[in-house]
Amino acid sequence: MGLYFALMLGIGFYAYRNSTSSSEEYTLGGRKLLPSVAALSAGASDMSGWLLLGLPGALYVSGLVSAWIGIGLTLGALVNWIVVAPRLREQTERYNNSLTIPQFLSNRFPSRALALRIVSALIVVVFFSVYTASGLVAGGKLAQSAFSAVLQSDFMSDYAMGVSLTLGVVLAYTVIGGFLAVSLTEFVQGVIMMLALIIMPVVVLFGPGGGGISGASETLAAAGPDYLSWFSGLTAVGFVSAIAWGLGYFGQPHIIVRFMALRSVKDVPRARNIGMSWMAISVIGSISLGIFGRAYAVRNGLEVADPETIFIVLADLLFHPLVTGFLFAALLAAVMSTISSQLLVASSSLTEDFYRLFLRKDASEKETVLVGRISVLLVGLVAAYLAWDPDSKVLDLVSNAWAGFGAAFGPLIVLALTWPRMTGTGAVAGLVVGAATVIGWILLGWNASFMGGPGVYEIIPGFAAAWAAIYFVSLMTRDQDEHRPLPGT
């Protein structure tokens, strides 16, 4: 674990020496990411602790029916690489070399530039504070489950120590090295995560006490006849809600910013192939871990108090301490990769869309980088405050933030890149309506129960309402020729 932390900090120092001299380098790595780095960076920042805690925990409890979330995400990621990636890479450079999503939107729709930058930056900072908190919760759960004996303190609980340690290391390499540090660490973290999700299910299934595929199937069939059913208890609303997770990809700033940082549009297909291969292997591994982990627990009488810690429990039980350390590093890698991306995107919005916009329009590059580093620290502290409750659920926090971004930015990004008739007023309407619908849906409790039936995932009404708002408001407002066609078209 110590070696893992040292490696992350070493990468941060390398990035500090090579790519932090300007705001473009600190925010986007100078648009020089290799396809492999961009692909695994996007995947690792996307999946986070959810891949090793939230999804296996859901499979552990509910069975194969929960796998539809992973399937929906995989389909959404593929469409995101095909539709959004090449267009966003090209257009963010063409529209005045935009460095952040709010900046791109303001350059794309200059008639509503100020409103778009303010509203979108507010949404980025608010929802990323919640999203980052979910990662810190995962770090706290790791410490609480695996290191309680060595993290005892008179000042704070082992959970709080885990939250603090996770945040401290992430802040160190993110503040020091900026976007390049985040992307390079995520490349390494992505490799570690994939290896862990290959190793763990194989050992759980075929190692001592596993029983192999036939033994696991018999155990699970005896424990619950519908556990291995893809559709047990699944309503039409539940199916759509699970698949709808894929809609969120189009509006996740910490993911799509990787598209902006690629060396060129020509690198997109190669990056897509690498990224989707990584995702398919990792999601299958995560699903297998939840299913076979349940079989192992039933077969061996293993008590798992919190299903979201099944990865931690089995890693500690089945492996030599050196391998366990590697697996715990994989979990921290999943957590830290997402946290660092979210901190950097939120700080970029605070720097570019608040500080330079309202306080210091003529700020030097050195000053801008310094403000970015301070912003990373501030957002991290707010997220730690939100994560301080040890009863927080990783999947719940992720689902709320994922829906908020997906509904607010998803339709807006897709239509801004593909529909020339879209107007600035329509863009503002989509942002506000999408975010407000998600927040209102959660506050009314309709994500848990809707009209006496099962809950409807808030991204569905939010995405639909935002898309409709953009379309109809754009048609009702005057086209101000804000779309810039490619030269020669």
N, C-alpha and C positions, 0 to 999 in steps of 0.2 A: 504493500500500500504506500509505503514511504517512497519507494522507487517510482511508483506511478505519479505521485504528487510532484516529485522532483522532475520527471520528464515533462509534465505539463508546464511547470514554471520555466524549464529550460527552453521550451518552444516559445513561450511568451517573451523571453529575453532575446531569442533569435529574431523574432518578429519586430521587437523594439529597435533592433540594430538595422533592420532592412526595410521596414515599411510603416513608419509613423511620422514622416517628415511633413506631410500635408494632410488636409482634411479628407481628400479623396483616398489617400493611402490608408489612413486610420479607419475610414468608414467603409471603403469597398476594396481595400487591398490593391488599389491602382488598376482595377479591372484586369488582373493578370492571373486569375485562378486557372489551374489545369483542370481538364474535364474530370479526372479521377477525384481530385480534391473537392471540386464543386459538388460532385454527385454524392460522395460519402458525407460531406459537410451538410448538405441539404437533408440527407436521410437521418443522420445522427441528431441534428438540431430538431428535426421533426419528431422522432420517436420518443426520445427522452426516457425518464423512468417509467413512463406508461408502458413501454415495450417489455420491461422486465418485472414490473410490479402490477400495474393496473390491468393490462390485458390477461396475463396469466391468472391473476386473482379472479377476474370475471369468468374465465373458462373453468377454473377450479370449482367455483360455486354453481354455475349454471350449465356447464357442459358445452357441447359443440355449437349450440344455438348462439352463443356469444361470439363465435368466430366470424359472424357476418360483419361485425365492426371492422375487423382486419381486412376482410375482402373488400368492403366499401372503401376503405382507406387506400388500398392498393390500386383500385380502379381510378379513384380520384387523383392519386399521384401520377398515374400514367397520362391521364388527360391533361394534367397540369404541365407536364413536360412537353406534351405535343402542342397544346394551344397557347399557353402563357409564356413558356421559357424563351422561345426564339423571338417572339414579338416584344417581350419586355426588355430583353438584352439590347435589341436594336433601337427601340423607341426611347428608352431612358437616356441613351447617348444622343440620339437625334434631337430630343427636346431639351436642349441646353445642358447636356451632361448631368442629368438629375442624379443625386447621390442617395436620396431617400424616397420612399413611396409617396409621402406627402408632397415632397418637392416635385416629383414627376407629375402628380395630379395637378398641382398649381401651374406647371409649365404646359401641361396638356390643355388645361382650361383656364387661360389667363383672365377671362371675364369674372371668374369667381376664385381667383388665386388665394386671396387672404382667407376667405371662409374655409376653403378646402384644406389649406395647410393647418389652420387652427383646429378644426373639427377632427381631421384625421390624426393629427399629432396627439390630441387629447385621448382619442380612442386607443391609439398605440400605447401610450403611457399607462392608462388605466387598466386595460386588459392584460398588458404584459406584466404589470405588477402582480395580478392574480395568477397568471400563467407561471411566472418565475417562482411564486410561492409554492406551486405544486411540485416543482423540482426540489425545492428545499425541504418540503415535507418528506419526499422520498429519501433524501440524505439523512434526515432525522430518524426515519424508520430503520434505515440500515444501522445507524449507531445504536438505536434502542434495541434492535434484535440481535446484533452480532458483537457489539463492543461495550456493552453495559458494564462489564467487569473492569475495563481499563479506562473508561471515561467518567467514572464517578467523581463528582465535585460537590463541594459545599455551596457553590454559588449558582449552579444551574443543573438541570436534569441531563441524563445522557442523550435524550432526544434533542434538547436545546443545544448541547455540545455538538451534536451531529449537524444540526442546521448551521451553526456558527462556523464549523470547520469547512463544510462544503462551500458556504458563501465566501469564506476567507480566501481559499485557494482560487476559486473562480474569479473573484475580484482582482486578485494579484495578476494573473496572466492576461485578463481582459483589459484592465486598466493600463498595463504596461505595453502590450503588443497590439491592441486593437483588432481589426478585422482579420488580418493575416494570422495572428496568433489564434484567434477563434477558429478559423477555417482549418489550419494545420492540426490543431489539437483535435478537432472534430473528425478529421480524416483518421487519425490514430485511434480515436475513441470508437469510430464506426467499425474499424477492423476488430478491435477488442470485443465489442458488443456482438458482432456476427459470430466470432469464434466461440464465445460463451454460449450463444443460443444453438450452436451445433453440438458442443460438448455436453451441456447439461441434459437435454432430453435423451441423448444416447446412453449416458451413464445411468440416469434414472430408470430407463427402460430395461437395459441389458446388464446393469451392474448387480451387485448383491441385493437381494430383496426385490428386484424389479419384476421378474417373471416373464419378461419378453412381451411381444405384442399380444399373443394369445392369452397369457396370464393377466395382462392389464385389461384386455377386453372382458374376460370373465369376471374380474373383480369389479369393474365399472358397471357391467350388466347386473350384477347382484346388488350393488349399492343403489342403483336407480335405473330402471328399464329404459327410461327416455334420455339418459345422460348423453348418449352418443348420437342422439337424433339431431339433425340440422334444423328441424322445424318444431320440436316439442314446445308446446305452449306459445309458439310464435304467432302473433296476430299480424294482420296486414300493416297496422300502424307500427308495430314493433319492428317488422322487417324493414319498412321504409326508414324508420328512425335510425336503425343500425347502418344501413347502406348510406344514408345521408351524411354520415361522417366524412365521406369522400368529397362532399361539396365544400368542406372547409379549406381544402388545399389552396384554392384560388385566391384566398384572402389572408394567408399567413405571411406577414411581412418578414419574419425571420427565416422563412423557407425561400420565398421568391426573390429575396435580396441576393441569394446565391446565383440566380440566373443573371442578375445585373452585373455580377462580378466576373463572369466568364471572360476568357480572352477574346472570343469572337462568337458570332452566331453559328459559324461552322462547327464549333465544338459542342453544340447542343445535342445532336444525335448520339455522339459517343458518350457524353455525360449521362444522357437519358438511359442508355443501355446498361451502363455501370450501376447507376442509381436504382433502377428497377430490379436488376438482378440481386443487389444487396437487400432491397426491401423484401422481395419474395422469400429469400432464404431466412431473413430475420423474423418475418411475420409467421412463417410456418414453424420456426423454432419456438417462438413465443406461445403459439397455440398448442404445440406439442408439450411444452413445459407445463402449462396449466392442466391439460388432460392427463398426461402420464404422472404428473405430480400428485394429482388426486388419487390415481390408482395406487401409487406407492404409499401414500398416507393411509388409505383404507387397508391395504394389504398388510402393512406393518404396524397398525395401531398408532400412527403418529398424530399427535395433537397439533393443529395449526390454528392458533387463536385468531390471527389476522390473515385471511386468504391472500392479501396483497403482499405478504412476506414469504410466500412459498419458495421463491427463488433463493432468498436469504437462508431459510431454514434448511433446504436441501443442500445448498453449497457448503454450509457449515457441517452438515451431517455426513456427507458421502465422500468428501475429497480430502486429500492431504492438505495441511495448512498452506503450503505454497500455492497449490492450485486454488484453494479457497480464496486466498489473497488476490489471485488473478481474477476470479469470478466477482469478488466484491469490487475490484477495480473496474470491471466491466459495468457493474451497476452504477458506480460513481461516474463512469464515463458517459453513460446514458443520461444521467441527471445533469452533469456539468456541461455537456455539449449544448443542451437546450438552454440552460440558464445563461451561459455566456452569449449565445446568439441573441436571446431576448434582451439581455442587459444592453448589448451593443446597439441594437435597433432602437430601443427606447431612448438611449442616451443620444443617438444620432438625431432623433426627432426633437429632443429637448434642445440640442445644440443648434441644428440647422433651421428648425421651424419655430423656435421661440427666441433663443438667445440672439442669433444673427438676424432674425426678422424684426425683433422689437427693441433689443437692447444695444447691440453693437453690430450694425450693418457692415462696418468697415473693419471688423475684427481680423487680425492677422492669422495666418495658418497656425502659428505656434500657440496663439491664444485659443483658437478654436479647438485644437487637439486637447489643450488643458481643460477647457470647459467640458469636452466630451468625457474625459476621465472622471471629472467630478460628478457628472451626471450618472455615469455607471455606478458610482458609489452610492448616490442618493437613491436610485431605483432599487438597488440591492438591499438597502436598509429597510425600505418600505416593504419589499417582498418578505424579508425576514420577519417583520412584525406580523404580517398576515399569516405566515407559516408557523407561528409560535405555538399554535394549538396542536397537541399531539394526536388529537382525534380527527384531524382533517383527512379526507379521503382523496388520494391522488387522482383517481378517475373522475370524481365529481368536479374537482377544480379544473382539470384539463378540459372536460367536456364543456363547461361554461365558457372558458376563455376561447376555446376552439370555435364554438358557435358564435361568439361575439365577433371575432375576426372574420370568420367565414361569411357571416351575413352582412357585415358592414363593408368589407373590402372585396369579397368574392365577385358579386355581380358588377361592381364598379370597375374592377381591374379588367375583367373579361370584356365588358362592353367598351371601355375606354381604348382597349387595344384592337378591337375588331369592328366597331360601329362608328363610322365617320359622322353620323348625324347626332350623336350624343352631345348634349350641351353642358355647360358648367353648372347651371341651375339643377339640371337632372342629376349631376354627380353629387351635389350637396344633398339633394333629397334622398338619394340612395344611401349615402353614409348615415344620415340621421335616422331614417326610417329603419334601416337594417339593425343598427345598434339599439335603438329604442324598442323595437319589437322583441329582440332577444332578452333585454333586461326586463321588460314588462312581462313576458312569458314566464320567466323564472320567478319573478316576484308574485305572480298570480298562482304559482304552483302547478301550471299546466304541463310542465315537463315531467312531473311526477304522476299526475292524474288529470285527464282531460275529458270533460263531459261524462263523468262517471266511469270512464274506461281507463285503459293504460295511458301513461303520459306520452306526449309527442315531443320529440327532441326539438329544442328551440331553434336549431339552425334551419329547420324546414320552413316554418312561417317567416322567420327573419330573412332568409335568402329569397323566398318568393316575393315578399313585400318590398324588399329593396330593388329587386329586378323590375317589378311593376312600377315602382316609383320613378326609377331612372327612365324607363321607356316612355311612360305617359307624360311625365314632366318635360322630358326632352322634346316630345312632339308638340307640346303646348307652348314651348318657348322658342324664341327666334334662334336660328342657327347663325352663329357669329364667325363662321369659317375658321374655327380654332383647330381643326384637324389639319396636320401638315402631311401631305402625301409624300411618299418616297420620291426623290428626284428622278425625273424621267417617266413618272407614271401619271 
